[in-house]
Amino acid sequence: MKVGIVWAGSPTHKADRYRSLTAQAVMPRLITPGVQLYSLQKEPRPSVLAGLAPDVIDLVPRLGDFADTAAAFDLVISVDTSVAYPAGAMGRPGLDI
């Protein structure tokens, strides 16, 4: 199963502290046999991604638009960000965390 995940929104959003999580708070709970996790997180801190490897593949450098972001996954897990909306519109199951 391929699962795309976004754990934080824009840090400049006025309500970001109410909608964003840390990768460390989310990822360890999602690492499961048979599931490959893909980070869809825009502009993560390099230290965060280094701490997640090899369990999580960073796809952001290869993504072009929202269709790319949602199309390749069996499930998209996201905080309240723009990634959740096209995933739902494309009929992908999702979980808003």
C-alpha positions as CSV (number, residue, x, y, z in Angstrom):
1,M,0.0,0.0,0.0
2,K,1.3,3.4,-0.9
3,V,0.4,6.2,1.5
4,G,1.2,9.9,1.0
5,I,1.4,12.1,4.1
6,V,1.5,15.8,4.9
7,W,2.0,16.6,8.6
8,A,2.2,20.4,8.6
9,G,0.7,23.4,6.8
10,S,2.3,26.7,6.0
11,P,4.1,28.1,9.1
12,T,2.9,31.6,8.0
13,H,-0.8,30.6,8.3
14,K,-2.4,32.5,11.2
15,A,-3.9,29.3,12.6
16,D,-0.9,27.0,11.9
17,R,-0.3,26.0,15.5
18,Y,-3.8,24.5,15.6
19,R,-3.5,22.5,12.4
20,S,0.1,21.3,12.1
21,L,1.9,18.4,13.7
22,T,5.6,17.4,13.9
23,A,6.7,14.5,11.7
24,Q,8.0,12.8,14.8
25,A,4.5,12.9,16.3
26,V,2.9,11.3,13.3
27,M,5.4,9.0,11.4
28,P,6.3,6.4,14.0
29,R,2.6,5.5,14.3
30,L,2.3,5.0,10.6
31,I,5.3,2.7,9.9
32,T,3.6,-0.6,9.2
33,P,4.6,-3.7,7.4
34,G,3.2,-3.7,3.8
35,V,2.9,0.2,3.8
36,Q,5.3,2.5,2.0
37,L,5.1,6.0,3.3
38,Y,5.8,9.0,1.0
39,S,6.4,12.5,2.2
40,L,4.4,15.1,0.3
41,Q,5.5,17.8,2.8
42,K,6.6,21.0,1.1
43,E,9.7,22.5,2.5
44,P,10.4,20.2,5.4
45,R,13.5,20.8,7.5
46,P,16.3,18.6,6.2
47,S,16.9,17.3,9.7
48,V,13.3,16.0,9.8
49,L,13.7,14.0,6.6
50,A,17.0,12.6,7.7
51,G,15.4,11.3,10.9
52,L,12.6,9.6,8.9
53,A,14.8,7.8,6.4
54,P,14.7,5.0,5.2
55,D,11.1,4.4,6.2
56,V,9.7,7.5,4.3
57,I,10.5,8.5,0.7
58,D,10.5,12.2,0.0
59,L,8.6,12.7,-3.2
60,V,8.4,16.5,-3.2
61,P,11.3,17.0,-5.6
62,R,9.4,14.9,-8.2
63,L,6.0,16.5,-7.8
64,G,4.8,19.0,-10.4
65,D,1.2,19.8,-9.4
66,F,-1.7,18.7,-7.2
67,A,-2.7,15.9,-9.7
68,D,0.8,14.4,-9.3
69,T,0.5,14.8,-5.5
70,A,-2.7,12.7,-5.2
71,A,-2.8,10.4,-8.2
72,A,-0.2,7.7,-7.2
73,F,-1.5,6.8,-3.8
74,D,-3.9,4.3,-2.2
75,L,-4.4,6.7,0.7
76,V,-3.5,10.3,1.5
77,I,-3.2,11.4,5.2
78,S,-3.0,15.1,5.7
79,V,-3.5,17.9,8.1
80,D,-5.7,20.7,6.9
81,T,-3.7,21.6,3.8
82,S,-4.4,22.0,0.1
83,V,-3.1,18.4,-0.6
84,A,-6.3,16.9,1.0
85,Y,-8.7,18.6,-1.5
86,P,-7.5,17.2,-4.8
87,A,-7.0,13.8,-3.3
88,G,-10.7,13.8,-2.3
89,A,-11.7,15.2,-5.6
90,M,-9.9,12.4,-7.4
91,G,-11.7,9.8,-5.3
92,R,-8.7,8.8,-3.2
93,P,-9.5,7.7,0.3
94,G,-8.1,10.1,2.9
95,L,-7.7,10.8,6.5
96,D,-7.6,14.3,7.9
97,I,-5.4,14.2,11.0
